[in-house]
Each structure stands twice: as structure tokens, then as C-alpha cells.
Amino acid sequence: MSKSVFYHAGCPVCVSAEHDIVELIGTNNVEIVHFGKDKSRIEEAEKKGVKSVPALVTPTGHVLHINFGASIQDVKG
């Protein structure tokens, strides 16, 4: 089974959601992508349908936008 991917920008809303996601589905089941540390992954997230962060992309490709930290355009700068 593929992992889910959790995209975020490092804001307090995102970090809080990251902790909750890891606790809910487990470290082994999710890849964490912090755009502040790896901006090269923003295009990948956009192609998967991520419009804002924090967002979780499931192994089946569904995008779950969680709360609202920042739009993908804001993250791109």
C-alpha cells in the first residue's frame, strides 16, 4: 500500500495538523512534505490537486484540505 502525503508550510495550523495526522494514521503511513524545507515539491502537490495547506493526499489520490493555513499561491510566494 502506498503512503499518504501530508503537505504543509510550517505555520502553526499546519504543524498542529501534522501532529494530529501522524497520531491518527501513524508515521509509517504518511510522508510529511514541508514546503519551507522543500519548495521543489510544490508543483507535485499542485498536480495532485492541492489548493491550500495543510492538505493530505490519500494513497487513492483524494485530496483532503484540512483547516486553512495558506493557499498554494501564497506558499509559492
All heavy atoms as a GROMACS GRO file, in nm:
protein
  580
    1MET      N    1   0.084  -0.118   0.000
    1MET     CA    2   0.000   0.000   0.000
    1MET      C    3   0.089   0.124   0.000
    1MET      O    4   0.188   0.132   0.071
    1MET     CB    5  -0.089   0.000   0.123
    1MET     CG    6  -0.177   0.122   0.135
    1MET     SD    7  -0.283   0.108   0.280
    1MET     CE    8  -0.270   0.274   0.339
    2SER      N    9   0.053   0.222  -0.078
    2SER     CA   10   0.124   0.349  -0.082
    2SER      C   11   0.095   0.430   0.043
    2SER      O   12  -0.006   0.410   0.110
    2SER     CB   13   0.081   0.430  -0.204
    2SER     OG   14   0.109   0.362  -0.323
    3LYS      N   15   0.181   0.525   0.068
    3LYS     CA   16   0.162   0.616   0.181
    3LYS      C   17   0.077   0.734   0.139
    3LYS      O   18   0.075   0.773   0.022
    3LYS     CB   19   0.296   0.672   0.228
    3LYS     CG   20   0.384   0.575   0.299
    3LYS     CD   21   0.508   0.650   0.348
    3LYS     CE   22   0.596   0.561   0.430
    3LYS     NZ   23   0.706   0.638   0.491
    4SER      N   24   0.012   0.794   0.237
    4SER     CA   25  -0.050   0.924   0.217
    4SER      C   26   0.063   1.026   0.219
    4SER      O   27   0.171   1.000   0.271
    4SER     CB   28  -0.148   0.955   0.331
    4SER     OG   29  -0.257   0.867   0.328
    5VAL      N   30   0.037   1.144   0.162
    5VAL     CA   31   0.135   1.253   0.165
    5VAL      C   32   0.069   1.373   0.229
    5VAL      O   33  -0.038   1.417   0.185
    5VAL     CB   34   0.187   1.289   0.024
    5VAL    CG1   35   0.292   1.398   0.033
    5VAL    CG2   36   0.243   1.166  -0.047
    6PHE      N   37   0.132   1.426   0.333
    6PHE     CA   38   0.081   1.543   0.403
    6PHE      C   39   0.169   1.662   0.366
    6PHE      O   40   0.288   1.663   0.394
    6PHE     CB   41   0.084   1.520   0.555
    6PHE     CG   42   0.031   1.637   0.634
    6PHE    CD1   43  -0.104   1.662   0.637
    6PHE    CD2   44   0.116   1.719   0.703
    6PHE    CE1   45  -0.154   1.770   0.709
    6PHE    CE2   46   0.068   1.826   0.776
    6PHE     CZ   47  -0.068   1.851   0.778
    7TYR      N   48   0.108   1.760   0.300
    7TYR     CA   49   0.180   1.880   0.258
    7TYR      C   50   0.148   1.994   0.353
    7TYR      O   51   0.031   2.014   0.389
    7TYR     CB   52   0.136   1.923   0.117
    7TYR     CG   53   0.169   1.824   0.009
    7TYR    CD1   54   0.073   1.735  -0.038
    7TYR    CD2   55   0.295   1.820  -0.048
    7TYR    CE1   56   0.102   1.644  -0.139
    7TYR    CE2   57   0.326   1.730  -0.149
    7TYR     CZ   58   0.230   1.642  -0.194
    7TYR     OH   59   0.259   1.553  -0.293
    8HIS      N   60   0.251   2.069   0.392
    8HIS     CA   61   0.226   2.186   0.475
    8HIS      C   62   0.338   2.288   0.460
    8HIS      O   63   0.441   2.263   0.398
    8HIS     CB   64   0.203   2.148   0.620
    8HIS     CG   65   0.324   2.108   0.698
    8HIS    ND1   66   0.402   2.200   0.765
    8HIS    CD2   67   0.379   1.987   0.723
    8HIS    CE1   68   0.500   2.137   0.829
    8HIS    NE2   69   0.488   2.008   0.803
    9ALA      N   70   0.313   2.408   0.517
    9ALA     CA   71   0.406   2.520   0.501
    9ALA      C   72   0.475   2.560   0.630
    9ALA      O   73   0.549   2.656   0.632
    9ALA     CB   74   0.331   2.640   0.443
   10GLY      N   75   0.450   2.487   0.737
   10GLY     CA   76   0.520   2.515   0.862
   10GLY      C   77   0.452   2.612   0.956
   10GLY      O   78   0.505   2.639   1.063
   11CYS      N   79   0.337   2.665   0.918
   11CYS     CA   80   0.266   2.758   1.006
   11CYS      C   81   0.210   2.681   1.126
   11CYS      O   82   0.202   2.558   1.124
   11CYS     CB   83   0.155   2.830   0.930
   11CYS     SG   84   0.017   2.723   0.884
   12PRO      N   85   0.168   2.750   1.231
   12PRO     CA   86   0.114   2.681   1.348
   12PRO      C   87  -0.005   2.590   1.317
   12PRO      O   88  -0.016   2.480   1.373
   12PRO     CB   89   0.072   2.795   1.442
   12PRO     CG   90   0.164   2.907   1.406
   12PRO     CD   91   0.182   2.894   1.255
   13VAL      N   92  -0.094   2.633   1.228
   13VAL     CA   93  -0.208   2.549   1.189
   13VAL      C   94  -0.158   2.420   1.126
   13VAL      O   95  -0.205   2.310   1.157
   13VAL     CB   96  -0.301   2.624   1.091
   13VAL    CG1   97  -0.405   2.531   1.031
   13VAL    CG2   98  -0.369   2.741   1.161
   14CYS      N   99  -0.058   2.432   1.037
   14CYS     CA  100  -0.004   2.317   0.967
   14CYS      C  101   0.068   2.220   1.061
   14CYS      O  102   0.051   2.098   1.051
   14CYS     CB  103   0.093   2.362   0.858
   14CYS     SG  104   0.018   2.451   0.721
   15VAL      N  105   0.148   2.274   1.150
   15VAL     CA  106   0.223   2.190   1.244
   15VAL      C  107   0.129   2.115   1.336
   15VAL      O  108   0.148   1.995   1.361
   15VAL     CB  109   0.326   2.274   1.322
   15VAL    CG1  110   0.391   2.193   1.432
   15VAL    CG2  111   0.433   2.329   1.228
   16SER      N  112   0.025   2.182   1.381
   16SER     CA  113  -0.074   2.116   1.466
   16SER      C  114  -0.143   2.003   1.390
   16SER      O  115  -0.160   1.892   1.443
   16SER     CB  116  -0.177   2.218   1.513
   16SER     OG  117  -0.278   2.156   1.588
   17ALA      N  118  -0.181   2.030   1.265
   17ALA     CA  119  -0.245   1.926   1.183
   17ALA      C  120  -0.149   1.811   1.158
   17ALA      O  121  -0.190   1.694   1.158
   17ALA     CB  122  -0.293   1.986   1.052
   18GLU      N  123  -0.020   1.841   1.136
   18GLU     CA  124   0.078   1.735   1.115
   18GLU      C  125   0.082   1.640   1.233
   18GLU      O  126   0.079   1.518   1.216
   18GLU     CB  127   0.217   1.794   1.093
   18GLU     CG  128   0.325   1.688   1.083
   18GLU     CD  129   0.466   1.743   1.074
   18GLU    OE1  130   0.485   1.863   1.047
   18GLU    OE2  131   0.560   1.664   1.095
   19HIS      N  132   0.087   1.695   1.354
   19HIS     CA  133   0.090   1.610   1.474
   19HIS      C  134  -0.034   1.522   1.483
   19HIS      O  135  -0.024   1.403   1.515
   19HIS     CB  136   0.105   1.695   1.600
   19HIS     CG  137   0.236   1.764   1.609
   19HIS    ND1  138   0.356   1.699   1.621
   19HIS    CD2  139   0.267   1.896   1.606
   19HIS    CE1  140   0.456   1.786   1.626
   19HIS    NE2  141   0.405   1.907   1.616
   20ASP      N  142  -0.150   1.579   1.452
   20ASP     CA  143  -0.274   1.502   1.458
   20ASP      C  144  -0.277   1.391   1.352
   20ASP      O  145  -0.317   1.278   1.381
   20ASP     CB  146  -0.396   1.593   1.440
   20ASP     CG  147  -0.421   1.681   1.561
   20ASP    OD1  148  -0.369   1.651   1.670
   20ASP    OD2  149  -0.494   1.780   1.545
   21ILE      N  150  -0.233   1.423   1.231
   21ILE     CA  151  -0.231   1.324   1.123
   21ILE      C  152  -0.139   1.208   1.158
   21ILE      O  153  -0.175   1.090   1.143
   21ILE     CB  154  -0.189   1.388   0.988
   21ILE    CG1  155  -0.297   1.485   0.938
   21ILE    CG2  156  -0.153   1.284   0.884
   21ILE    CD1  157  -0.428   1.419   0.901
   22VAL      N  158  -0.019   1.240   1.206
   22VAL     CA  159   0.076   1.135   1.243
   22VAL      C  160   0.018   1.047   1.353
   22VAL      O  161   0.030   0.925   1.348
   22VAL     CB  162   0.212   1.196   1.284
   22VAL    CG1  163   0.301   1.092   1.350
   22VAL    CG2  164   0.282   1.256   1.162
   23GLU      N  165  -0.046   1.109   1.450
   23GLU     CA  166  -0.106   1.032   1.559
   23GLU      C  167  -0.221   0.944   1.508
   23GLU      O  168  -0.238   0.831   1.552
   23GLU     CB  169  -0.155   1.123   1.670
   23GLU     CG  170  -0.198   1.045   1.792
   23GLU     CD  171  -0.212   1.130   1.916
   23GLU    OE1  172  -0.130   1.220   1.936
   23GLU    OE2  173  -0.306   1.104   1.993
   24LEU      N  174  -0.299   0.995   1.414
   24LEU     CA  175  -0.414   0.920   1.363
   24LEU      C  176  -0.375   0.804   1.273
   24LEU      O  177  -0.430   0.694   1.285
   24LEU     CB  178  -0.507   1.013   1.284
   24LEU     CG  179  -0.594   1.106   1.365
   24LEU    CD1  180  -0.659   1.210   1.274
   24LEU    CD2  181  -0.701   1.028   1.439
   25ILE      N  182  -0.282   0.828   1.179
   25ILE     CA  183  -0.254   0.722   1.081
   25ILE      C  184  -0.115   0.661   1.094
   25ILE      O  185  -0.087   0.562   1.028
   25ILE     CB  186  -0.278   0.770   0.936
   25ILE    CG1  187  -0.184   0.882   0.895
   25ILE    CG2  188  -0.421   0.813   0.917
   25ILE    CD1  189  -0.200   0.924   0.750
   26GLY      N  190  -0.031   0.719   1.178
   26GLY     CA  191   0.099   0.659   1.205
   26GLY      C  192   0.209   0.708   1.112
   26GLY      O  193   0.187   0.733   0.994
   27THR      N  194   0.327   0.722   1.168
   27THR     CA  195   0.445   0.771   1.095
   27THR      C  196   0.476   0.687   0.973
   27THR      O  197   0.517   0.741   0.869
   27THR     CB  198   0.567   0.772   1.189
   27THR    OG1  199   0.535   0.847   1.306
   27THR    CG2  200   0.688   0.832   1.122
   28ASN      N  201   0.457   0.557   0.981
   28ASN     CA  202   0.489   0.467   0.869
   28ASN      C  203   0.392   0.478   0.753
   28ASN      O  204   0.418   0.423   0.646
   28ASN     CB  205   0.496   0.323   0.917
   28ASN     CG  206   0.609   0.300   1.014
   28ASN    OD1  207   0.712   0.367   1.008
   28ASN    ND2  208   0.590   0.207   1.106
   29ASN      N  209   0.278   0.545   0.775
   29ASN     CA  210   0.174   0.551   0.672
   29ASN      C  211   0.162   0.687   0.605
   29ASN      O  212   0.072   0.706   0.522
   29ASN     CB  213   0.039   0.514   0.734
   29ASN     CG  214   0.039   0.373   0.786
   29ASN    OD1  215   0.088   0.282   0.720
   29ASN    ND2  216  -0.013   0.354   0.905
   30VAL      N  217   0.249   0.781   0.641
   30VAL     CA  218   0.240   0.915   0.584
   30VAL      C  219   0.378   0.974   0.560
   30VAL      O  220   0.469   0.957   0.640
   30VAL     CB  221   0.156   1.009   0.675
   30VAL    CG1  222   0.221   1.030   0.810
   30VAL    CG2  223   0.129   1.142   0.608
   31GLU      N  224   0.392   1.039   0.446
   31GLU     CA  225   0.512   1.114   0.415
   31GLU      C  226   0.481   1.261   0.441
   31GLU      O  227   0.381   1.313   0.393
   31GLU     CB  228   0.552   1.096   0.268
   31GLU     CG  229   0.671   1.180   0.228
   31GLU     CD  230   0.703   1.173   0.080
   31GLU    OE1  231   0.627   1.110   0.003
   31GLU    OE2  232   0.804   1.233   0.042
   32ILE      N  233   0.566   1.327   0.518
   32ILE     CA  234   0.546   1.469   0.550
   32ILE      C  235   0.630   1.552   0.455
   32ILE      O  236   0.751   1.531   0.442
   32ILE     CB  237   0.589   1.499   0.696
   32ILE    CG1  238   0.517   1.406   0.796
   32ILE    CG2  239   0.567   1.646   0.728
   32ILE    CD1  240   0.368   1.420   0.801
   33VAL      N  241   0.566   1.649   0.389
   33VAL     CA  242   0.636   1.741   0.299
   33VAL      C  243   0.615   1.883   0.351
   33VAL      O  244   0.503   1.933   0.352
   33VAL     CB  245   0.586   1.729   0.153
   33VAL    CG1  246   0.656   1.830   0.064
   33VAL    CG2  247   0.608   1.587   0.101
   34HIS      N  248   0.724   1.944   0.394
   34HIS     CA  249   0.723   2.081   0.447
   34HIS      C  250   0.778   2.170   0.338
   34HIS      O  251   0.895   2.163   0.303
   34HIS     CB  252   0.811   2.084   0.572
   34HIS     CG  253   0.816   2.214   0.644
   34HIS    ND1  254   0.838   2.335   0.581
   34HIS    CD2  255   0.802   2.242   0.775
   34HIS    CE1  256   0.839   2.431   0.672
   34HIS    NE2  257   0.817   2.377   0.790
   35PHE      N  258   0.692   2.255   0.280
   35PHE     CA  259   0.734   2.340   0.168
   35PHE      C  260   0.842   2.440   0.206
   35PHE      O  261   0.918   2.483   0.121
   35PHE     CB  262   0.614   2.413   0.108
   35PHE     CG  263   0.518   2.324   0.036
   35PHE    CD1  264   0.382   2.344   0.047
   35PHE    CD2  265   0.562   2.220  -0.045
   35PHE    CE1  266   0.292   2.263  -0.021
   35PHE    CE2  267   0.472   2.138  -0.112
   35PHE     CZ  268   0.338   2.160  -0.100
   36GLY      N  269   0.849   2.478   0.332
   36GLY     CA  270   0.955   2.568   0.376
   36GLY      C  271   1.092   2.505   0.366
   36GLY      O  272   1.193   2.572   0.351
   37LYS      N  273   1.094   2.372   0.372
   37LYS     CA  274   1.220   2.298   0.363
   37LYS      C  275   1.243   2.241   0.224
   37LYS      O  276   1.356   2.205   0.190
   37LYS     CB  277   1.221   2.184   0.466
   37LYS     CG  278   1.217   2.233   0.608
   37LYS     CD  279   1.212   2.119   0.706
   37LYS     CE  280   1.206   2.170   0.849
   37LYS     NZ  281   1.190   2.061   0.945
   38ASP      N  282   1.137   2.228   0.144
   38ASP     CA  283   1.150   2.168   0.010
   38ASP      C  284   1.047   2.228  -0.085
   38ASP      O  285   0.943   2.167  -0.113
   38ASP     CB  286   1.135   2.016   0.018
   38ASP     CG  287   1.172   1.946  -0.110
   38ASP    OD1  288   1.206   2.014  -0.210
   38ASP    OD2  289   1.169   1.821  -0.112
   39LYS      N  290   1.075   2.347  -0.136
   39LYS     CA  291   0.983   2.414  -0.229
   39LYS      C  292   0.972   2.340  -0.362
   39LYS      O  293   0.876   2.360  -0.436
   39LYS     CB  294   1.029   2.558  -0.253
   39LYS     CG  295   1.000   2.649  -0.136
   39LYS     CD  296   1.018   2.793  -0.177
   39LYS     CE  297   0.983   2.885  -0.064
   39LYS     NZ  298   0.845   2.922  -0.056
   40SER      N  299   1.066   2.253  -0.393
   40SER     CA  300   1.061   2.179  -0.519
   40SER      C  301   0.941   2.086  -0.527
   40SER      O  302   0.905   2.041  -0.636
   40SER     CB  303   1.190   2.099  -0.540
   40SER     OG  304   1.198   1.991  -0.448
   41ARG      N  305   0.876   2.060  -0.416
   41ARG     CA  306   0.761   1.968  -0.414
   41ARG      C  307   0.628   2.039  -0.436
   41ARG      O  308   0.522   1.975  -0.444
   41ARG     CB  309   0.757   1.892  -0.282
   41ARG     CG  310   0.882   1.814  -0.243
   41ARG     CD  311   0.897   1.677  -0.304
   41ARG     NE  312   0.791   1.585  -0.285
   41ARG     CZ  313   0.786   1.490  -0.190
   41ARG    NH1  314   0.882   1.476  -0.102
   41ARG    NH2  315   0.684   1.407  -0.184
   42ILE      N  316   0.629   2.173  -0.445
   42ILE     CA  317   0.504   2.249  -0.463
   42ILE      C  318   0.434   2.211  -0.593
   42ILE      O  319   0.313   2.187  -0.596
   42ILE     CB  320   0.528   2.401  -0.455
   42ILE    CG1  321   0.574   2.440  -0.315
   42ILE    CG2  322   0.403   2.478  -0.495
   42ILE    CD1  323   0.619   2.584  -0.300
   43GLU      N  324   0.509   2.202  -0.702
   43GLU     CA  325   0.450   2.166  -0.832
   43GLU      C  326   0.386   2.028  -0.826
   43GLU      O  327   0.277   2.006  -0.880
   43GLU     CB  328   0.555   2.172  -0.942
   43GLU     CG  329   0.499   2.148  -1.079
   43GLU     CD  330   0.604   2.159  -1.190
   43GLU    OE1  331   0.708   2.221  -1.169
   43GLU    OE2  332   0.576   2.104  -1.297
   44GLU      N  333   0.452   1.935  -0.761
   44GLU     CA  334   0.397   1.800  -0.743
   44GLU      C  335   0.262   1.806  -0.673
   44GLU      O  336   0.166   1.741  -0.715
   44GLU     CB  337   0.496   1.718  -0.660
   44GLU     CG  338   0.442   1.590  -0.601
   44GLU     CD  339   0.534   1.535  -0.493
   44GLU    OE1  340   0.658   1.531  -0.516
   44GLU    OE2  341   0.484   1.497  -0.387
   45ALA      N  342   0.256   1.884  -0.565
   45ALA     CA  343   0.131   1.897  -0.489
   45ALA      C  344   0.021   1.958  -0.575
   45ALA      O  345  -0.094   1.911  -0.572
   45ALA     CB  346   0.156   1.982  -0.365
   46GLU      N  347   0.055   2.061  -0.652
   46GLU     CA  348  -0.044   2.124  -0.740
   46GLU      C  349  -0.098   2.023  -0.840
   46GLU      O  350  -0.219   2.019  -0.867
   46GLU     CB  351   0.017   2.241  -0.815
   46GLU     CG  352   0.038   2.364  -0.730
   46GLU     CD  353   0.094   2.480  -0.810
   46GLU    OE1  354   0.204   2.465  -0.867
   46GLU    OE2  355   0.027   2.583  -0.816
   47LYS      N  356  -0.012   1.941  -0.898
   47LYS     CA  357  -0.056   1.840  -0.995
   47LYS      C  358  -0.150   1.738  -0.933
   47LYS      O  359  -0.235   1.682  -1.001
   47LYS     CB  360   0.065   1.770  -1.057
   47LYS     CG  361   0.140   1.858  -1.154
   47LYS     CD  362   0.259   1.785  -1.214
   47LYS     CE  363   0.335   1.875  -1.311
   47LYS     NZ  364   0.455   1.810  -1.363
   48LYS      N  365  -0.135   1.715  -0.803
   48LYS     CA  366  -0.222   1.621  -0.733
   48LYS      C  367  -0.354   1.686  -0.691
   48LYS      O  368  -0.442   1.618  -0.641
   48LYS     CB  369  -0.151   1.566  -0.609
   48LYS     CG  370  -0.037   1.473  -0.644
   48LYS     CD  371   0.030   1.418  -0.519
   48LYS     CE  372   0.141   1.322  -0.554
   48LYS     NZ  373   0.204   1.267  -0.432
   49GLY      N  374  -0.365   1.820  -0.708
   49GLY     CA  375  -0.490   1.888  -0.676
   49GLY      C  376  -0.490   1.966  -0.547
   49GLY      O  377  -0.596   2.015  -0.503
   50VAL      N  378  -0.374   1.982  -0.484
   50VAL     CA  379  -0.366   2.058  -0.359
   50VAL      C  380  -0.385   2.206  -0.391
   50VAL      O  381  -0.315   2.262  -0.475
   50VAL     CB  382  -0.230   2.034  -0.288
   50VAL    CG1  383  -0.216   2.126  -0.167
   50VAL    CG2  384  -0.217   1.888  -0.248
   51LYS      N  385  -0.483   2.268  -0.325
   51LYS     CA  386  -0.515   2.410  -0.344
   51LYS      C  387  -0.473   2.496  -0.226
   51LYS      O  388  -0.457   2.617  -0.239
   51LYS     CB  389  -0.666   2.428  -0.367
   51LYS     CG  390  -0.722   2.347  -0.480
   51LYS     CD  391  -0.681   2.404  -0.613
   51LYS     CE  392  -0.749   2.326  -0.724
   51LYS     NZ  393  -0.675   2.326  -0.846
   52SER      N  394  -0.462   2.433  -0.109
   52SER     CA  395  -0.420   2.503   0.012
   52SER      C  396  -0.354   2.403   0.105
   52SER      O  397  -0.369   2.282   0.089
   52SER     CB  398  -0.540   2.570   0.080
   52SER     OG  399  -0.632   2.472   0.126
   53VAL      N  400  -0.283   2.456   0.202
   53VAL     CA  401  -0.219   2.370   0.301
   53VAL      C  402  -0.268   2.412   0.439
   53VAL      O  403  -0.303   2.527   0.459
   53VAL     CB  404  -0.065   2.378   0.293
   53VAL    CG1  405  -0.016   2.313   0.166
   53VAL    CG2  406  -0.012   2.520   0.305
   54PRO      N  407  -0.275   2.317   0.531
   54PRO     CA  408  -0.234   2.178   0.521
   54PRO      C  409  -0.331   2.094   0.438
   54PRO      O  410  -0.450   2.121   0.435
   54PRO     CB  411  -0.233   2.131   0.666
   54PRO     CG  412  -0.331   2.220   0.736
   54PRO     CD  413  -0.324   2.352   0.665
   55ALA      N  414  -0.275   1.994   0.372
   55ALA     CA  415  -0.356   1.903   0.291
   55ALA      C  416  -0.296   1.763   0.296
   55ALA      O  417  -0.174   1.747   0.297
   55ALA     CB  418  -0.362   1.951   0.147
   56LEU      N  419  -0.383   1.666   0.295
   56LEU     CA  420  -0.342   1.526   0.294
   56LEU      C  421  -0.389   1.464   0.163
   56LEU      O  422  -0.507   1.475   0.128
   56LEU     CB  423  -0.405   1.451   0.412
   56LEU     CG  424  -0.369   1.304   0.425
   56LEU    CD1  425  -0.225   1.288   0.473
   56LEU    CD2  426  -0.464   1.235   0.524
   57VAL      N  427  -0.298   1.402   0.090
   57VAL     CA  428  -0.334   1.329  -0.031
   57VAL      C  429  -0.329   1.181   0.004
   57VAL      O  430  -0.226   1.130   0.047
   57VAL     CB  431  -0.238   1.362  -0.148
   57VAL    CG1  432  -0.278   1.284  -0.272
   57VAL    CG2  433  -0.239   1.512  -0.178
   58THR      N  434  -0.442   1.114  -0.013
   58THR     CA  435  -0.452   0.973   0.023
   58THR      C  436  -0.385   0.885  -0.083
   58THR      O  437  -0.361   0.931  -0.195
   58THR     CB  438  -0.599   0.932   0.038
   58THR    OG1  439  -0.662   0.934  -0.091
   58THR    CG2  440  -0.674   1.022   0.135
   59PRO      N  441  -0.359   0.760  -0.051
   59PRO     CA  442  -0.299   0.670  -0.149
   59PRO      C  443  -0.383   0.654  -0.276
   59PRO      O  444  -0.330   0.623  -0.382
   59PRO     CB  445  -0.287   0.537  -0.074
   59PRO     CG  446  -0.278   0.575   0.069
   59PRO     CD  447  -0.367   0.697   0.080
   60THR      N  448  -0.514   0.679  -0.267
   60THR     CA  449  -0.600   0.668  -0.385
   60THR      C  450  -0.608   0.798  -0.463
   60THR      O  451  -0.679   0.806  -0.563
   60THR     CB  452  -0.742   0.623  -0.344
   60THR    OG1  453  -0.795   0.717  -0.250
   60THR    CG2  454  -0.741   0.483  -0.286
   61GLY      N  455  -0.538   0.903  -0.414
   61GLY     CA  456  -0.534   1.028  -0.487
   61GLY      C  457  -0.633   1.134  -0.444
   61GLY      O  458  -0.639   1.242  -0.503
   62HIS      N  459  -0.712   1.105  -0.340
   62HIS     CA  460  -0.806   1.205  -0.290
   62HIS      C  461  -0.730   1.311  -0.211
   62HIS      O  462  -0.642   1.279  -0.131
   62HIS     CB  463  -0.913   1.141  -0.201
   62HIS     CG  464  -1.004   1.053  -0.277
   62HIS    ND1  465  -0.988   0.918  -0.285
   62HIS    CD2  466  -1.113   1.083  -0.350
   62HIS    CE1  467  -1.083   0.866  -0.360
   62HIS    NE2  468  -1.160   0.965  -0.401
   63VAL      N  469  -0.766   1.437  -0.231
   63VAL     CA  470  -0.703   1.547  -0.160
   63VAL      C  471  -0.797   1.592  -0.048
   63VAL      O  472  -0.911   1.629  -0.074
   63VAL     CB  473  -0.673   1.667  -0.252
   63VAL    CG1  474  -0.609   1.780  -0.174
   63VAL    CG2  475  -0.584   1.625  -0.368
   64LEU      N  476  -0.746   1.587   0.074
   64LEU     CA  477  -0.823   1.630   0.190
   64LEU      C  478  -0.761   1.760   0.240
   64LEU      O  479  -0.652   1.759   0.296
   64LEU     CB  480  -0.820   1.523   0.300
   64LEU     CG  481  -0.862   1.382   0.257
   64LEU    CD1  482  -0.843   1.284   0.371
   64LEU    CD2  483  -1.005   1.381   0.208
   65HIS      N  484  -0.830   1.871   0.214
   65HIS     CA  485  -0.782   2.000   0.262
   65HIS      C  486  -0.825   2.014   0.408
   65HIS      O  487  -0.943   2.005   0.438
   65HIS     CB  488  -0.837   2.114   0.176
   65HIS     CG  489  -0.779   2.113   0.038
   65HIS    ND1  490  -0.841   2.051  -0.068
   65HIS    CD2  491  -0.662   2.163  -0.008
   65HIS    CE1  492  -0.765   2.065  -0.176
   65HIS    NE2  493  -0.656   2.132  -0.143
   66ILE      N  494  -0.728   2.034   0.494
   66ILE     CA  495  -0.752   2.035   0.638
   66ILE      C  496  -0.739   2.177   0.690
   66ILE      O  497  -0.633   2.239   0.677
   66ILE     CB  498  -0.650   1.943   0.709
   66ILE    CG1  499  -0.659   1.803   0.652
   66ILE    CG2  500  -0.671   1.945   0.860
   66ILE    CD1  501  -0.543   1.714   0.685
   67ASN      N  502  -0.848   2.227   0.751
   67ASN     CA  503  -0.846   2.362   0.804
   67ASN      C  504  -0.803   2.457   0.693
   67ASN      O  505  -0.827   2.430   0.577
   67ASN     CB  506  -0.754   2.369   0.927
   67ASN     CG  507  -0.800   2.470   1.030
   67ASN    OD1  508  -0.862   2.570   0.997
   67ASN    ND2  509  -0.767   2.444   1.154
   68PHE      N  510  -0.738   2.566   0.724
   68PHE     CA  511  -0.683   2.652   0.620
   68PHE      C  512  -0.567   2.729   0.678
   68PHE      O  513  -0.583   2.809   0.768
   68PHE     CB  514  -0.788   2.751   0.565
   68PHE     CG  515  -0.733   2.835   0.452
   68PHE    CD1  516  -0.729   2.784   0.324
   68PHE    CD2  517  -0.681   2.960   0.476
   68PHE    CE1  518  -0.676   2.860   0.220
   68PHE    CE2  519  -0.630   3.036   0.373
   68PHE     CZ  520  -0.626   2.986   0.244
   69GLY      N  521  -0.449   2.699   0.626
   69GLY     CA  522  -0.328   2.768   0.669
   69GLY      C  523  -0.287   2.872   0.567
   69GLY      O  524  -0.269   2.989   0.600
   70ALA      N  525  -0.276   2.830   0.440
   70ALA     CA  526  -0.236   2.920   0.333
   70ALA      C  527  -0.275   2.859   0.200
   70ALA      O  528  -0.275   2.737   0.183
   70ALA     CB  529  -0.085   2.944   0.337
   71SER      N  530  -0.303   2.946   0.103
   71SER     CA  531  -0.330   2.895  -0.033
   71SER      C  532  -0.198   2.852  -0.094
   71SER      O  533  -0.090   2.896  -0.054
   71SER     CB  534  -0.394   3.003  -0.119
   71SER     OG  535  -0.297   3.102  -0.154
   72ILE      N  536  -0.204   2.767  -0.194
   72ILE     CA  537  -0.084   2.722  -0.262
   72ILE      C  538  -0.014   2.840  -0.328
   72ILE      O  539   0.108   2.845  -0.337
   72ILE     CB  540  -0.114   2.605  -0.360
   72ILE    CG1  541   0.012   2.525  -0.391
   72ILE    CG2  542  -0.179   2.653  -0.484
   72ILE    CD1  543   0.057   2.434  -0.284
   73GLN      N  544  -0.090   2.939  -0.374
   73GLN     CA  545  -0.031   3.059  -0.433
   73GLN      C  546   0.051   3.137  -0.330
   73GLN      O  547   0.158   3.189  -0.363
   73GLN     CB  548  -0.140   3.148  -0.495
   73GLN     CG  549  -0.210   3.083  -0.614
   73GLN     CD  550  -0.114   3.040  -0.724
   73GLN    OE1  551  -0.023   3.113  -0.761
   73GLN    NE2  552  -0.133   2.920  -0.776
   74ASP      N  553   0.000   3.145  -0.207
   74ASP     CA  554   0.075   3.213  -0.101
   74ASP      C  555   0.206   3.140  -0.070
   74ASP      O  556   0.308   3.202  -0.047
   74ASP     CB  557  -0.008   3.222   0.027
   74ASP     CG  558  -0.125   3.318   0.015
   74ASP    OD1  559  -0.121   3.408  -0.072
   74ASP    OD2  560  -0.221   3.302   0.092
   75VAL      N  561   0.200   3.008  -0.073
   75VAL     CA  562   0.318   2.928  -0.044
   75VAL      C  563   0.424   2.947  -0.153
   75VAL      O  564   0.543   2.953  -0.125
   75VAL     CB  565   0.281   2.778  -0.030
   75VAL    CG1  566   0.403   2.691  -0.017
   75VAL    CG2  567   0.187   2.758   0.088
   76LYS      N  568   0.377   2.958  -0.278
   76LYS     CA  569   0.469   2.976  -0.389
   76LYS      C  570   0.542   3.111  -0.381
   76LYS      O  571   0.652   3.126  -0.430
   76LYS     CB  572   0.395   2.966  -0.523
   76LYS     CG  573   0.352   2.825  -0.555
   76LYS     CD  574   0.256   2.818  -0.668
   76LYS     CE  575   0.319   2.843  -0.802
   76LYS     NZ  576   0.226   2.816  -0.913
   77GLY      N  577   0.475   3.208  -0.317
   77GLY     CA  578   0.538   3.339  -0.299
   77GLY      C  579   0.520   3.424  -0.414
   77GLY      O  580   0.560   3.489  -0.489
   0.00000   0.00000   0.00000
